[in-house]
Amino acid sequence: MSNKDNRVAIVTGASSGIGLVTAQALRRDGYRVFGTSRKPAANGPDGVTMLVCDVTDDASVQALVDEVLSRTGQIDLLVNNAGVGLLGGAEESSAAQARAVFDVNVFGVLRVTNAVLPVMRRQRSGRIVNVSSILGLIPAPYNALYSSTKHALEGYSESLDHEVRTQGIRVVLVEPGGIRTSFEENLTRPDRPLAVYDTVRAAAEQRMRDVIEEGEAPEIVAATVVRAANAASPKRRYTAGKVARQVRFMRRFLPESFVDKNLRKFSKLTD
């Protein structure tokens, strides 16, 4: 990493929620931070330079990286945070809708990462933090497509870390649990809803609202990102918050049948 007082970070999806507080936390830690939003942001986080970037567009991503380089000459940290949600039965979404979610949550990460890697390689240093989710560790009824994107992100990040580690670059994952954000208000709904799922889909959405309302502060995720960004010998993944730690423990150490039973109980599903 560069000198502590001369570090440059990019945080995608920084106009609200986890991205916003993460940008603020990195700024307080001494980074010069560039946040991104899909549309121009009138009032970004204090001390954070906001730039427009659509992570689904190659030209927009490259323009972002070129602009940051023109202003600073370096990029030390990339936090891939931009993402979208989709709640509904898996068969309620068309292939086109599924592709749209993957285009942001998976290929968006790939686009920005690919644009930044040559810069970090020239520097022989850099850190990429990909914001995943506990839904990248466990099944998620009525979040199958969103969960799939996070499972994909987990595999991509771990594999990429092995590929670029000898170039002075590390790739790590941060996995939040239930966090108090406006995430549920920005959910995509299925584009071909089926009546058979109406009742359980509504219950799943209410459950998500309850989890988020009772969730932990987004600052917990921001602090975890800062820790992952600054670690001299980073771990492969960092869970963010009590719920995420509990879920990871369950997935790793408890019998599959126990996890399955408790997941259905939590989701209020009956056999």
FILOLUM-65759 format. One record per residue (C-alpha): residue in one letter; x, y, z. Coordinates in steps of 0.1 Angstrom, whole numbers, padded with zeros to 4 digits, always signed. Example, Ala and Ser with C-alpha at 12.3 -4.5 7.8 and 13.67 -1.06 7.14 Angstrom:
<atoms>
A+0123-0045+0078;S+0137-0011+0071;
</atoms>
This chain:
<atoms>
M+0000+0000+0000;S+0011+0036-0005;N+0022+0060+0023;K-0007+0062+0049;D-0011+0099+0043;N-0012+0096+0005;R-0037+0068-0002;V-0064+0069-0029;A-0096+0049-0027;I-0126+0043-0050;V-0159+0033-0034;T-0187+0023-0058;G-0223+0029-0049;A-0213+0056-0023;S-0244+0078-0025;S-0262+0061+0003;G-0262+0032+0028;I-0231+0011+0033;G-0212+0028+0005;L-0218+0063+0019;V-0206+0055+0055;T-0177+0034+0041;A-0165+0064+0020;Q-0168+0086+0051;A-0149+0061+0073;L-0121+0058+0047;R-0119+0096+0045;R-0115+0098+0083;D-0088+0072+0081;G-0067+0094+0058;Y-0077+0082+0023;R-0084+0105-0005;V-0118+0090-0015;F-0137+0090-0047;G-0172+0078-0044;T-0194+0068-0074;S-0231+0069-0081;R-0250+0060-0112;K-0265+0094-0115;P-0249+0128-0105;A-0250+0132-0067;A-0258+0168-0056;N-0245+0163-0020;G-0219+0135-0015;P-0203+0126+0018;D-0182+0153+0034;G-0147+0153+0020;V-0155+0127-0006;T-0153+0135-0043;M-0184+0120-0061;L-0181+0109-0097;V-0207+0093-0120;C-0201+0057-0129;D-0225+0031-0143;V-0208-0002-0135;T-0228-0019-0163;D-0210+0002-0189;D-0174-0004-0199;A-0168+0032-0211;S-0183+0047-0180;V-0160+0025-0158;Q-0129+0034-0178;A-0138+0071-0176;L-0140+0068-0138;V-0106+0052-0136;D-0090+0077-0160;E-0105+0106-0141;V-0092+0094-0107;L-0057+0088-0123;S-0057+0123-0139;R-0063+0138-0104;T-0041+0116-0083;G-0018+0094-0104;Q-0026+0063-0083;I-0053+0040-0070;D-0045+0021-0038;L-0079+0008-0028;L-0111-0003-0046;V-0142-0011-0027;N-0168-0028-0049;N-0200-0020-0031;A-0225-0011-0059;G-0253-0037-0060;V-0290-0043-0065;G-0315-0067-0049;L-0342-0089-0063;L-0368-0106-0041;G-0392-0132-0054;G-0394-0169-0064;A-0366-0179-0086;E-0389-0189-0115;E-0407-0155-0113;S-0378-0138-0130;S-0371-0140-0167;A-0336-0147-0179;A-0333-0111-0190;Q-0341-0099-0154;A-0316-0123-0140;R-0289-0111-0164;A-0296-0075-0153;V-0290-0084-0116;F-0258-0103-0125;D-0247-0074-0147;V-0245-0051-0117;N-0236-0075-0088;V-0211-0097-0106;F-0201-0082-0140;G-0201-0047-0125;V-0175-0059-0100;L-0155-0075-0128;R-0156-0044-0150;V-0143-0020-0123;T-0117-0046-0111;N-0104-0052-0146;A-0100-0014-0151;V-0082-0009-0118;L-0059-0040-0119;P-0034-0026-0145;V-0029+0005-0123;M-0023-0015-0092;R+0000-0039-0111;R+0022-0009-0122;Q+0023+0003-0086;R+0031-0033-0074;S+0005-0027-0047;G-0032-0024-0041;R-0061-0038-0022;I-0096-0047-0036;V-0124-0052-0011;N-0156-0068-0025;V-0187-0063-0004;S-0205-0096-0004;S-0232-0108+0020;I-0240-0137+0043;L-0264-0147+0015;G-0232-0156-0004;L-0227-0183+0023;I-0262-0198+0027;P-0293-0205+0007;A-0318-0177+0006;P-0354-0186-0002;Y-0370-0159-0024;N-0336-0143-0029;A-0322-0171-0051;L-0309-0148-0079;Y-0295-0122-0055;S-0279-0149-0034;S-0265-0165-0066;T-0247-0133-0075;K-0231-0132-0040;H-0221-0168-0043;A-0205-0160-0076;L-0187-0130-0061;E-0173-0152-0034;G-0158-0177-0059;Y-0145-0149-0081;S-0128-0130-0053;E-0111-0160-0038;S-0098-0171-0072;L-0086-0137-0082;D-0067-0132-0050;H-0046-0162-0058;E-0039-0149-0093;V-0028-0114-0083;R-0011-0120-0050;T+0024-0122-0065;Q+0018-0088-0081;G+0015-0070-0048;I-0024-0070-0049;R-0048-0086-0025;V-0085-0092-0029;V-0107-0097+0002;L-0144-0101+0009;V-0165-0083+0035;E-0197-0101+0044;P-0225-0081+0061;G-0255-0096+0078;G-0287-0077+0085;I-0278-0040+0082;R-0300-0010+0087;T-0301+0006+0053;S-0327+0015+0027;F-0318-0016+0007;E-0353-0032+0009;E-0368+0000-0005;N-0348-0004-0036;L-0355-0040-0043;T-0364-0052-0078;R-0396-0072-0080;P-0401-0102-0103;D-0410-0093-0139;R-0433-0123-0143;P-0449-0129-0108;L-0469-0161-0102;A-0500-0162-0080;V-0487-0194-0063;Y-0460-0173-0047;D-0480-0142-0037;T-0485-0151-0001;V-0451-0164+0007;R-0434-0137-0013;A-0452-0110+0007;A-0442-0128+0039;A-0406-0130+0028;E-0405-0093+0020;Q-0420-0084+0054;R-0394-0107+0070;M-0366-0088+0052;R-0380-0055+0064;D-0381-0067+0099;V-0345-0080+0097;I-0333-0047+0083;E-0352-0027+0108;E-0337-0047+0137;G-0303-0049+0120;E-0270-0035+0129;A-0257+0000+0119;P-0240+0003+0085;E-0210+0018+0104;I-0201-0017+0115;V-0196-0027+0078;A-0176+0005+0072;A-0153-0002+0101;T-0148-0038+0088;V-0139-0025+0053;V-0113-0001+0068;R-0098-0030+0088;A-0097-0052+0057;A-0082-0024+0036;N-0054-0017+0061;A-0045-0052+0073;A-0008-0060+0065;S-0017-0096+0060;P-0054-0096+0052;K-0077-0125+0058;R-0096-0140+0028;R-0130-0128+0042;Y-0143-0106+0070;T-0177-0110+0085;A-0194-0077+0095;G-0216-0078+0125;K-0229-0104+0150;V-0255-0120+0127;A-0229-0125+0100;R-0205-0142+0124;Q-0233-0165+0137;V-0243-0175+0102;R-0207-0182+0091;F-0202-0204+0122;M-0234-0223+0115;R-0225-0229+0079;R-0190-0241+0087;F-0194-0262+0117;L-0230-0274+0122;P-0247-0303+0103;E-0263-0295+0070;S-0297-0309+0083;F-0296-0285+0113;V-0288-0255+0091;D-0316-0265+0067;K-0342-0269+0094;N-0333-0236+0110;L-0332-0217+0077;R-0368-0229+0070;K-0379-0220+0105;F-0364-0185+0102;S-0380-0181+0068;K-0413-0193+0081;L-0415-0220+0055;T-0434-0253+0061;D-0428-0286+0045;
</atoms>
